[in-house]
């Protein structure tokens, strides 16, 4: 005799199948929400489990994003689009399914024009999209509007002035900064900030009360991190950077760490592990972004962060 599958009391066969299908659909289309609910749950009296998929708050902006973000600018985005547009779209959706709701891009990246298609079908209100403006465009508002149209969205969650290197950038970019303020008033952007590539620029950004979000190069090896001179490769003591990050956090700024894998130079797993643990141990950093080129790298990044968070 075949074992019978007992239906719940009070349900006929049609109701039972309908309920089962609905539950299966929930698990299929919202796996990140499921993991989000359960990853942070804990037995009474124990410490909640933190994960890469946690929705964290970006400083005092009130904006939520996943602790881990997917970077789309490795080698200016050419790494991410090497296998074509369809593969890139699949990667963004796969990352979302794993709980990564933070997507990082810039108008200078080869991926910029693909973001709109990449997020199509995903719930916009659950995404955090950060982009960046390069140079000092004549019509800044037009450039910001171009971001919205390219992404096919009403707003950009966080918009940064990109790759500042000069200690006087807050004076030299004043016109651009004022346009960002106008865009924020129009609700075209939710938060504004800067990414820096030297210590003088980093200090200037901290000294100014304009920046709400800071994208900062961080890894304990000091590879491609901010130094006194304008050197793209960087390399040296990370302590001055971490001192500035501490001040940012104390001021309520949102802090996102980048270059966690040393701009892709950390080919040894031990180096990636060391860097991830370092970033996760720093409570002054709200989130991190890592450039991934395939599903396996997304899985590895999540696994490393989850493992590190259990031990800090």
N, C-alpha and C positions, 0 to 999 in steps of 0.2 A: 504493500500500500504506500502511496505517496503521502508524505506528511502534509497536512492541511495548513494553510496560511491563514490564521485567524484574523478577521477584520476587527477593528475597534468597535466596541458596542455603540449602537445608535447610528452607525454609518452603513448605507447600502453600498453596493459594489461601485456604482458610478461616483458617489461622494468620496469613497476611499481612494479611488484612482485619481480623482481631481485634486484631492489634498496632497497625495504623494507626489504628483507631478509638480504642483506649486512649490513644495518644499525642495524638490530636486532642482527646479529652476533657480530658486534663491541661491542654492549652493553653487550652481554653475556660473551664474552671472555676477555674483557679488562675493567671490572668494576672499577678496581683500577685506571686506567688511566683516566677514566671519572671523578671519584671523585677527582683525583689529579688536573685535569684541572679546575674544577669548585669550589673546596674547597678554592683555593687560589685566585679566581677571586673576584673582589669587585666593588662596585659602585665608579665612579670617585670621588676622594677626600676622600674616606673612607679608613680605615686601612684594609689590606688584612686579611682574616680569616686564622688562622693557625690551622693545624690539625695533628692528629697522623700519617696520611698517607703522610704528606709532605716529599718531597725529600730534605734533608738537606745536607750541605757539612761538611765533617768530618775534622775539623781544617783546616790546610793548605795543606792537602793531595790532595784536589781536588776531592776526592771520594764522591759519593752521596749514601745515604742510607735513608730509611724511619725513621722518628723521633722515631717511636716505633719499637722495634725489638722483635722477638719471641725467648725466651730462651728455650733450649732443655736440660738443665742440672739440673732440679729440682730433688733433691735427686740423683744427678749424672745421671739424665736422666731416672731413673726408673719410675718416675711419668708419663713422656711423653709416655713411651712404655708399660704402664700397660695394655692397651686395644689392644695391638698388632700392628704390622707393618702397616697394612692397615689403621688403625685409625690414626696413626702418620702421614702417607703420606697425608691423608685427611686433617688433621689439618694444615699442612704446606701449602697445596693448598688453604684451606679456608682463612688462614691468608693472603696469597698473594692476593686473590680476594678482601680482605678488605683493601688492600693497604700496607700491611706489606711485605717489600722486604728484610728486614734485618733478617738473620737467624744466631743465635749464638750457637756454639757447641764447643767441645773439644775432644781430643782423649781419655780422661778419662771418657767421658760420654757414657752411654749405647746406646745413639742415634747415636753415631758417624758413625757406619757402615751403618746406614739407610739414611744418608743425600743424598747420590747419587740417591737413588730411590725416595726420597721425593721431590727432585727438578727436577726430570725427567719430561719433557714436559713444564717446565717453561722457559721463555727466560733468559738465563744465564746473558746477559749483563745488565739486570734490577735487578739482585739480588746482595745483599751484604752479603757475607758469611764470618763470623769471626770464627776462630778456635784457639786452644791453644795447646802448646807443654808442656808436663809435664816432670819433672825430667831433667837430663842432659845426653841425649842419646849420645852414642859414635859416631854414624854416624848421625849427625843432618840433613844433606841434604837428606839422605835416608828417614828419618822420615817425612820431609816436602814433599818429592815426594809421600810418602804414602798417605798424605792428599789429594793431587791432584788426585791420582788414586782412592781413596775411594769415593771422591765426583764426579768422572768422569768429571773433569774439568781441564783446562790448568793452572788455577791459583786460589789462595785463596786471597780474597780481603784484609783481615787483619789477620795477624797471631801474636799471643801473646805468650810470656813466661808466664806460668801459676802459679798463687798463690805464688808470691814472699813474703817472710816474713822477710828476713834478710836485715839489713841496708847496707851490703856490697855485695848485690846480683850482682851489676853491675861489680864487680871485679870477683866474683866467677863464673859468667855465661858468662864471656868474650868470651870463645870459642864458646858457643852457639850463642851469639849475632853476632859474626863474620860470622857464617854460615847463619844466617838470612840475613845478608848483601849480601852474595853471592847469596842466593835464590832470593833476590830482584833484583839483577843484571841480573839473569836468567829470570826474569819476572814470577817466580813461585809464588811470593807474591807481592801484590801491596803496602801494608803498614805493618809496624812492630811495636810492642809495648809490653805492659805488663799489667797484672792484679796483684794487690797487696792486701795483707791481714794483713798488719800492717802499722802504721804510719812511722816507720823507713824506710821500703821498699818503701813506697810511696814518701817520701822525696828524697830518693836516685834516684828514677826514674825521678823525676822532675829536680834534679840537673844534671843528665846526659842528653846530647843532642841526645842520641841514640833513645829514644822512640818517635814515631810519634803518637801513639794511646795509650790512657790510659782507662782501664776499672776499674771504681772506685765504691766502695760500698757506696750508698747514701740513706739515709732516715732521716727525722728530729727526729725520735725517737732514733736514734743512735743504732738500733738493727742490729747486724751482720755487723757493720761498723769498719773501721780501728782504732785501739787503739795502745798505745805504746807497749804493750806486745802481744805475739803471742797467741791470744785467738780467736778460730774460731767463737764463739758466739758474741764476741765483746760486745758492749753496753757502751754508754757514750756520751760525748760531740762530736757533729758532726762538730763543728766550725773548728778544726784543719784540717779536711779533706777538708772542703769547701775552706779554705785558700790555700791549695795546688791546688785545682781545678782551682781557680782563676789564679794562676801563670801559670798552664798548658795552660789555654785559652789565656793568654796574650802572651805566647811563641808560639802560633799558633798550639799547639798540638790538636789532636782530643780527645774529652772527651765523654765517654759513661758511663751513670750511671747504676749500677746494684743493686740488693737487694732492689729494690723499695718497694717490699712487705715484706721486712724483712725476706728473705729466706723462704717465705711461712707462716710465723708465724702471719701475719696480717689477722686474720680470721674475725675481725670486719670490716665492710664496711667503718666505719668512719676512721679507721687507714689507709686503702688503699687510701681513698680520701685525707687525710691529706698529705700523702707521695707523691702522684702524683702531687698535687698542689705545694708542695715544690719544686719538681724537675722541673716542668714546669716554675716556677717563676725564676729559675736560668738560666740566659742567657749564663753562662759559660759552660753549659752542652749542647752538640750537639744533643744527642739522649739518649734513655734509652732502656733497655732490661728487659722484664718481662717473667718469665716462665709460660706458659699456658698449661693446660692439655686438654681443650676441646673448642668447638666453643663458648660456652656461656662466658667463661673467656676471650676469645679474644674480643668478643663484649663489655664486661664490661670494659676492659682495654682501648679500643678505645674511648668508651663513656666518661670515666673519664678524659682522656687526652684532648679530644675535649672540654669538659665542662671547664676544668681548663684553657685551652689556651684562651678561650673567656674572662677570667677575669683577665689575667695577662698582 
